[in-house]
């Protein structure tokens, strides 16, 4: 029995994705390219998938070029920069690298009211 590429659960014989993840992927594809993250979450929660399953789906990095969440973040970053007249070439892989660097960065213990000096 094969495992789903997105959630890691059983997908069935000769299948790469489970039924729930196929439904989630179809919802993402229905939205096209111009949607907000809130709209995406609303559409995904309309399905029968649990919140944990949706989280796994959004974090899945099927091709090693960034998760679905990374692709959405890159698109939204580029749109915002373009609106502000700034050049940008952010892609999902760059977002993935930034996210990984942030996880490895030592966490500074802050007192109430203090601001992390490493934040941009």
Secondary structure by P-SEA (a helix, b strand, c coil): cbbbccccccccccccccaaaaaaaaaaaaacccccaaaaaaaaacccccaaaaaaaaaccccccccaaaaaaaaaaaaaaaaacccccccaaaaaaaaaaaaacccccccccccccccc
